[in-house]
Amino acid sequence: MSVSGRIHSFESCGTVDGPGIRFITFFQGCLMRCLYCHNRDTWDTHGGMRVSVAELMQDVLACRHYMEASGGGVTASGGEAILQAEFVRDWFRACKAEGIHTCLDTNGFVRRYDPVIDELLEVTDLVMLDLKQLNDEVHQILAGVSNQRTLDFARYLQKKGKRTWIRYVIVPGYTDDDDSAHRLGEFTRDMANIEKIELLPYHELGKHKWIAMGETYALEGVKPPGKATMERIKTILAGYGHNVSY
């Protein structure tokens, strides 16, 4: 019997979470506690709504024309989609049966490598992996957990030769310094499976969700990075042979 999934919401015509126009499912639940999280309401693993693969596919197929015309597909995002690996695997299998491109947007915080992870990756065309900070001390402040599982997952993707994009959020005071950029460049330099690094400027678009939940937004007053900062980090990473964009 197919498992059900617990999702927060979905977006039928997304353009920033993978190539082309995409159907994006935001899965409920996350084990990281990023200070800048713009989907704070997805952390609760018991929240959201239950859906079946068949129900989700009805919505996906309704958008099929737009996805195919743009070279798009579906993206599993969150929260953290890999916490529901069995459901995402079943959903991606259904998408592949329809010839639809699949993308896994993940923080890579994988507790263990079991057959389900391999089965999910087998039907994943592209992984977008968030590497939040290579300095583990800073990572624990920024994301609330160690980065070791994420780095291990990145190495695992390299070993499997899985097509990967790296996403790196530029947060002033946390990830916008030269040392952090060099650490990222050094770690990923020899990973031939990485097609590009996407630099994402920090923003406050999710701040209202923290306030609505009665919580303190820890990055109050932090402004988005300027173009000069983005260009400086892009130049550093490009020096390690990467295709870098923002």
Protein Blocks (a to p, Z undefined) as FASTA:
>chain_A
ZZddddfbdcfbbckgoghjddddddehifbdcfklcblmlmpmkgcjdddfklmmmmmm
mmmmmmmmnopacdddedjfklmmmmmmmmmmmmmmnopacddddehiafbdcfklmmmm
mmpfbdcdddfbfblklmmmmnopafklmmmmmmmmmmnopacdddddddehklmcfklm
mmmmmmmmmmmklmbdcdddddfklmmmmmmnopacfkgoiacddfklmmmmmmmmmmno
pacdZZ
